[in-house]
């Protein structure tokens, strides 16, 4: 994963998502999960019907509702992972306000978001889960999900896992990342352009 290269106060660390998985040298059995959910099938067709009738408001609302339902679905699956599947938080009993504040243990960052801006990792998730074959969600040429009301990402259970923004990274990390990923420097530049330090 990519590591922050920000200049921070003394004693503050630069994070990488890899920090939240036990290194293999420790011989600690650890896990990372991934997921993809959607609530978007039929959304575009319904929105198009509203647009034909010059009803932009309901067209927008249909898309917004589908997006919110996809986020709720992702949140529900994360709760299942925490309390049942992995069970590391079996006794979790959080209020709605605590859930909104993400007071639970573990995170579910998504490729393309601040902690892991590398959209190319969606390809790994699609391959591991056979996403297109199993639920029909496709990736566009620019690696956007289709239908748009879809959410994908990782599960990290580490008790200290947190969300963070990668920020700007330097050419040395771009070069190392390209090598580790088996792609060209130019390809990493293309996908991580907003995060490159000039």
C-alpha positions, 0 to 999 in steps of 0.5 A: 500500500502507499504510505503518507509522506507528510512532514508531521509533528515529532512522534506522529507517524505516517500511515499506510493501510499495510500497518493494520495487517500483521507482517508475515514475519510475526507469524500472527495469523491475520486477515484482510477482507474485501467486498462489493455491493450494489443497489443500482440495477434499474436505477438508471432506467427509472431515472431516464423515465423521470427525465423523459417526463422532464422530472429532474427532481425525481431523477436525481432523487432515485439516484441519490436513494440508490447511492444511500441504500448501497452505503447502508448495505455496505455498512450492514455487511461490515456490521455482520463481519465485525459481530458474526463472520469474523466476530472480533466485536461480538458484543458490539452494541452501538447506538445509531449516533455511534455508528454514524461516528464510526465508533466501531473497531475496524475500517472499510476503506475503498480504492479511490478514496483518501487512504488508498487512492489507487483505483487499480486495486479495484481490479484485485477485488474484482478478480478475488471475488469474481464480482462481475460474474457473481453480482454483475457489477462492472468496471468502466475503462476509468475503473468507475463501478457500474451501476454507479450505486455500488460500493467496494472496498476492504475490511481491516479489523485491527483495533487501531485501524483508522481512516486517513488521507494519503496526501502527496507522495514523492517520486521515490515512492511512485517508483517503488510502488510501480515496481511492487505492482508490476506496472510502469512509472507512467501508469502509476502517475496516471492513476495517482496524479492528484497525489503526486508532489510536484 
